Amino acid sequence: MNIYADNAATTKLSRKALEEMLPYLEESYGNPSSLYSLGQKAREAIEKARAVIARCMCASAREITFTSGGSEADNQAILTAAELGRKAGKKHIVTDLIEHHAVLRTLAKLEREGYEITYLPVHENGIVRIEELEAAIREDTCLVTVMYANNEIGTIQPVREIGAICRKRGVLFHTDAVQAVGHIPVNVAEDNIDMLSASAHKFHGPKGAGFLYARKGIRLSGLIEGGAQERGKRAGTENVAGIVGMAAALEEAVSNREANAEKLTALRDRLIKGLAAIPHSALNGDAEKRLPSNVNFCFEGIEGESLLLLLDDRGISASSGSACTSGSLDPSHVLLAIGRVHDVAHGSLRLTLGDDADETQVDEIIRATSDVVTYLRGFSPIWRDLTTGKKEFIL
Ligand SMILES: *Cc1c(COP(=O)(O)O)cnc(C)c1O
């Protein structure tokens, strides 16, 4: 059985999105900036996609700017707020410890340029506390950036309340909603959001397409110089097929959202229950305020990488919190932020279910994980130290 359980990393392209994209890769390949009809056909497709996306987000079309994905949208939103802040003499930004690197590294760059950043803690449940956020806002705060839902542990932040506080205090609020859009309800108006980042490939759209929502009146700073595409805010010939596919995928995701979420939540909780039965294991992040598809566990006495490789041998694609993929031996900043010590954080496993998941798949994941964890513990020196009492169990 092949089970793809890494939907937080990327998702399969929807059939409908692919079908809507094909004409723009084949016959309607014109440049949207060209005046002849072949170009104008592509232009119309882009504007239609913009209207669809705006409707799905409860925004207006002019508030949507297309980007190459979530990372670019995060960069553009943060650098826009930083620029507006600088002009007003405000160079303080509030964020939290579990943001995506697209946010954290952009903020680190600003820090080197003289901005001051406050990183809010997220506590054991992986969620920021409203009163701490409110207390962190100062006279010179130009931006609050807090993600909608976390990509590793799936925790959902109190975005609407954060947005309300920011609005009251006159501070711009950006949210990286890459994991949320198409999966949980997101409404930029009701959620008091000023800027929002999203990425097509996280909701069954194509890779390399995303968008930035910026509320009317916010003048975006361009990251790329060149032509006047995207009303001068994002130079470069538009990814026409990507944009068309993104709109089709979002429309589909939003219309199936409730049914998918209900089904996935039940499967997620079945998976959590099954994995919790493995001794010396623990769920990472809040059990309820989490994405319907996200399960993230730590297993004491093992290495996440070995677990992934052996699960792959059993046909299961999953992910680990350890950041070896990024060339560093440090465990995930997210797991450290929720208080997992290094040894424990190294034994983490992220499973993110797809819309096609079912009980058979979930039960196979539980069986395989349980087998592999037992097997790996069999020759783990850390596990031996734990079981012989040389080291104390944490979980
Ligand atoms: C995937 C992801 C991103 C990056 O999006 P890309 O389109 O891959 O650049 C940013 N933030 C979060 C939370 C993500 O999950």
The ligand as a Gaussian input file, in Angstrom:
#p B3LYP/6-31G(d) Opt

LIG

0 1
 C        4.888000      25.819000       2.351000
 C        4.847000      26.989000       3.248000
 C        5.403000      28.217000       2.875000
 C        6.168000      28.390000       1.587000
 O        5.329000      28.342000       0.466000
 P        5.995000      28.105000      -0.987000
 O        4.873000      28.291000      -1.930000
 O        6.517000      26.706000      -0.983000
 O        7.054000      29.132000      -1.144000
 C        5.288000      29.288000       3.728000
 N        4.644000      29.166000       4.895000
 C        4.082000      28.018000       5.304000
 C        3.361000      27.961000       6.592000
 C        4.172000      26.887000       4.495000
 O        3.625000      25.750000       4.906000

